[in-house]
Amino acid sequence: MSGLRVYGVVGWKNAGKTTLMERLVAEITGRGVSVSTVKHAHHAFDMDHEGKDSFRHRAAGAREVLVCSGARWALLHELRGAEEPPLATLLEKLSPVDLVLVEGYKRDRHFKVEAHRPETGAPLIATGDPTVRAVASPAPLPGLATPWLPLDEPARVADFILRETGLA
């Protein structure tokens, strides 16, 4: 998938990453740009629930379970002790789109916007990471070396990302 446009949203817990991602997807797709997302979870998660057929298949030991209906399909892949695949491997599994927005994966080398809320007390990631190209926070931050974006104005954050990716 060479040429795939990937842009990230990173930040510490309670910084507003998921809300920003949700608003960015709506804003950017509303402009006619196709978007897929990748979300990193730091813990085990389930997309299906105990008692459902797909859950029962996985619990029985299936490596992959594909569920399909007239509305959507989903492929669940169990790692069963294998290492978590790198972001690049996961991106290869996506269908072609104009832009992939990635939530998390703060250590990967793609460009990112950092969601930051000073009241959380968390340090800025941007300070030590040149892949963080801007910081989105409720108000400008003193001494910030990267561009500031208003966290609560997804259209302005989207403008920045679309310029950065050549989709503006």
Backbone hydrogen bonds in HBPLUS format (Angstrom, degrees):
<---DONOR---> <-ACCEPTOR-->    atom                        ^
c    i                          cat <-CA-CA->   ^        H-A-AA   ^      H-
h    n   atom  resd res      DA  || num        DHA   H-A  angle D-A-AA Bond
n    s   type  num  typ     dist DA aas  dist angle  dist       angle   num
A0004-LEU N   A0001-MET O   3.18 MM   3  5.77 146.1  2.30 139.9 139.4     1
A0100-VAL N   A0005-ARG O   2.83 MM  95  6.19 157.0  1.88 156.3 164.2     2
A0007-TYR N   A0100-VAL O   2.97 MM  93  6.41 157.3  2.02 163.8 168.6     3
A0102-VAL N   A0007-TYR O   2.92 MM  95  6.11 155.6  1.98 141.1 147.3     4
A0008-GLY N   A0111-PHE O   2.87 MM 103  6.14 164.6  1.90 145.8 150.8     5
A0113-VAL N   A0008-GLY O   2.86 MM 105  6.18 149.2  1.95 140.9 146.6     6
A0009-VAL N   A0102-VAL O   2.75 MM  93  6.10 150.3  1.84 164.8 164.9     7
A0104-GLY N   A0009-VAL O   3.06 MM  95  6.35 164.2  2.09 154.6 158.8     8
A0010-VAL N   A0113-VAL O   2.99 MM 103  6.36 159.0  2.03 150.9 157.5     9
A0115-ALA N   A0010-VAL O   2.77 MM 105  6.10 164.7  1.79 173.5 169.7    10
A0015-ALA N   A0012-TRP O   3.18 MM   3  5.72 133.6  2.41 145.8 141.9    11
A0020-LEU N   A0016-GLY O   2.95 MM   4  6.02 160.8  1.98 150.0 156.1    12
A0021-MET N   A0017-LYS O   2.80 MM   4  6.06 160.6  1.83 153.5 159.4    13
A0022-GLU N   A0018-THR O   2.92 MM   4  6.11 168.0  1.93 152.0 154.8    14
A0023-ARG N   A0019-THR O   3.01 MM   4  6.21 163.2  2.04 150.4 154.8    15
A0024-LEU N   A0020-LEU O   2.78 MM   4  5.96 151.3  1.87 151.4 160.2    16
A0025-VAL N   A0021-MET O   2.88 MM   4  6.10 164.5  1.90 159.2 162.2    17
A0026-ALA N   A0022-GLU O   3.19 MM   4  6.42 166.5  2.21 147.0 150.4    18
A0027-GLU N   A0023-ARG O   2.94 MM   4  6.05 160.0  1.99 144.1 150.2    19
A0028-ILE N   A0024-LEU O   2.79 MM   4  5.85 173.8  1.79 158.4 160.3    20
A0029-THR N   A0025-VAL O   2.93 MM   4  5.86 164.3  1.96 148.5 153.8    21
A0030-GLY N   A0026-ALA O   3.02 MM   4  5.87 142.6  2.16 133.4 143.8    22
A0031-ARG N   A0028-ILE O   3.04 MM   3  5.19 149.2  2.14 101.3 110.8    23
A0033-VAL N   A0028-ILE O   3.39 MM   5  5.85 161.4  2.42 146.2 143.3    24
A0032-GLY N   A0029-THR O   2.94 MM   3  5.11 160.4  1.98 111.6 114.8    25
A0098-ASP N   A0034-SER O   3.16 MM  64  5.09 124.2  2.49 111.7 126.1    26
A0099-LEU N   A0034-SER O   3.05 MM  65  6.39 143.6  2.19 152.9 163.9    27
A0036-SER N   A0099-LEU O   3.05 MM  63  6.57 150.0  2.15 150.2 159.3    28
A0101-LEU N   A0036-SER O   2.90 MM  65  6.35 156.0  1.96 163.0 162.6    29
A0038-VAL N   A0101-LEU O   2.97 MM  63  6.45 145.6  2.10 150.0 156.4    30
A0103-GLU N   A0038-VAL O   2.78 MM  65  6.19 164.2  1.80 166.6 171.1    31
A0040-HIS N   A0103-GLU O   2.98 MM  63  6.26 160.7  2.01 164.4 169.9    32
A0052-LYS N   A0049-HIS O   2.97 MM   3  5.77 164.7  1.99 145.2 149.9    33
A0056-ARG N   A0052-LYS O   3.00 MM   4  6.30 158.5  2.04 154.3 160.7    34
A0057-HIS N   A0053-ASP O   2.90 MM   4  6.23 150.9  1.98 152.2 160.5    35
A0058-ARG N   A0054-SER O   3.03 MM   4  6.32 164.3  2.05 151.5 154.7    36
A0059-ALA N   A0055-PHE O   2.83 MM   4  6.03 166.6  1.85 155.0 159.3    37
A0060-ALA N   A0056-ARG O   2.99 MM   4  6.07 138.4  2.16 137.7 148.0    38
A0062-ALA N   A0057-HIS O   3.24 MM   5  5.86 165.3  2.26 147.9 144.1    39
A0061-GLY N   A0058-ARG O   2.88 MM   3  5.23 152.3  1.96 107.9 117.2    40
A0078-GLU N   A0063-ARG O   2.75 MM  15  5.17 171.8  1.76 165.4 167.6    41
A0065-VAL N   A0076-LEU O   2.87 MM  11  5.15 152.5  1.95 144.9 153.6    42
A0076-LEU N   A0065-VAL O   2.83 MM  11  5.15 175.8  1.84 151.6 152.6    43
A0067-VAL N   A0074-ALA O   2.83 MM   7  5.31 162.9  1.86 159.1 163.7    44
A0074-ALA N   A0067-VAL O   2.83 MM   7  5.31 152.8  1.90 151.6 160.4    45
A0069-SER N   A0072-ARG O   2.87 MM   3  5.51 150.5  1.95 158.0 167.8    46
A0082-ALA N   A0079-LEU O   2.90 MM   3  5.05 167.6  1.91 117.9 121.0    47
A0089-THR N   A0086-PRO O   3.04 MM   3  5.49 126.0  2.35 109.9 122.5    48
A0090-LEU N   A0086-PRO O   3.25 MM   4  6.67 155.4  2.31 150.1 157.3    49
A0090-LEU N   A0087-LEU O   3.00 MM   3  5.08 113.9  2.46  98.9 115.2    50
A0091-LEU N   A0087-LEU O   2.87 MM   4  6.14 155.8  1.93 160.1 167.6    51
A0092-GLU N   A0088-ALA O   3.31 MM   4  6.53 142.4  2.47 138.5 146.7    52
A0093-LYS N   A0090-LEU O   3.02 MM   3  5.39 150.7  2.11 108.5 117.4    53
A0094-LEU N   A0091-LEU O   3.20 MM   3  5.51 161.8  2.23 109.9 115.4    54
A0108-ASP N   A0105-TYR O   3.12 MM   3  5.58 159.3  2.16 114.2 120.6    55
A0112-LYS N   A0131-THR O   2.86 MM  19  6.03 144.8  1.99 158.4 154.8    56
A0133-ARG N   A0112-LYS O   2.81 MM  21  5.84 150.1  1.90 157.5 162.1    57
A0114-GLU N   A0134-ALA O   2.95 MM  20  6.37 166.9  1.96 153.5 155.6    58
A0136-ALA N   A0114-GLU O   2.70 MM  22  5.90 166.0  1.72 157.8 162.8    59
A0116-HIS N   A0136-ALA O   2.90 MM  20  6.10 157.5  1.95 162.6 161.4    60
A0120-THR N   A0117-ARG O   3.00 MM   3  5.87 169.0  2.01 129.5 132.9    61
A0121-GLY N   A0118-PRO O   2.98 MM   3  5.64 157.8  2.03 119.8 126.4    62
A0128-GLY N   A0125-ILE O   3.21 MM   3  6.14 143.5  2.35 126.0 130.8    63
A0129-ASP N   A0126-ALA O   3.36 MM   3  5.05 163.8  2.39  99.7 104.4    64
A0132-VAL N   A0129-ASP O   3.15 MM   3  5.83 164.9  2.17 119.5 124.1    65
A0135-VAL N   A0147-PRO O   2.91 MM  12  6.38 158.9  1.95 163.0 169.4    66
A0149-LEU N   A0135-VAL O   2.80 MM  14  5.98 151.7  1.88 149.8 149.3    67
A0137-SER N   A0149-LEU O   3.08 MM  12  6.55 142.5  2.23 170.7 175.0    68
A0151-LEU N   A0137-SER O   3.05 MM  14  4.61 170.6  2.05 113.8 115.9    69
A0144-LEU N   A0141-LEU O   3.41 MM   3  5.75 151.9  2.50 135.0 130.4    70
A0153-GLU N   A0150-PRO O   3.03 MM   3  5.43 157.1  2.09 121.8 121.4    71
A0156-ARG N   A0153-GLU O   2.99 MM   3  5.65 130.9  2.24 117.9 128.8    72
A0157-VAL N   A0153-GLU O   3.30 MM   4  6.69 156.1  2.36 148.2 155.3    73
A0158-ALA N   A0154-PRO O   2.76 MM   4  5.88 160.4  1.80 150.2 156.2    74
A0159-ASP N   A0155-ALA O   2.89 MM   4  6.08 154.9  1.95 141.1 148.0    75
A0160-PHE N   A0156-ARG O   3.15 MM   4  6.36 159.3  2.20 142.3 146.7    76
A0161-ILE N   A0157-VAL O   3.00 MM   4  6.33 166.0  2.02 155.1 158.0    77
A0162-LEU N   A0158-ALA O   2.83 MM   4  5.97 168.9  1.84 160.3 163.6    78
A0163-ARG N   A0159-ASP O   2.96 MM   4  6.13 151.9  2.04 146.9 154.5    79
A0164-GLU N   A0160-PHE O   2.93 MM   4  6.16 163.9  1.96 152.4 157.2    80
A0165-THR N   A0161-ILE O   2.94 MM   4  6.13 146.2  2.05 148.9 157.6    81
A0167-LEU N   A0162-LEU O   2.76 MM   5  4.74 135.9  1.95 150.4 154.5    82
A0168-ALA N   A0162-LEU O   3.01 MM   6  4.72 122.2  2.36 120.9 111.0    83
A0166-GLY N   A0163-ARG O   3.20 MM   3  5.16 157.2  2.25 102.2 109.2    84
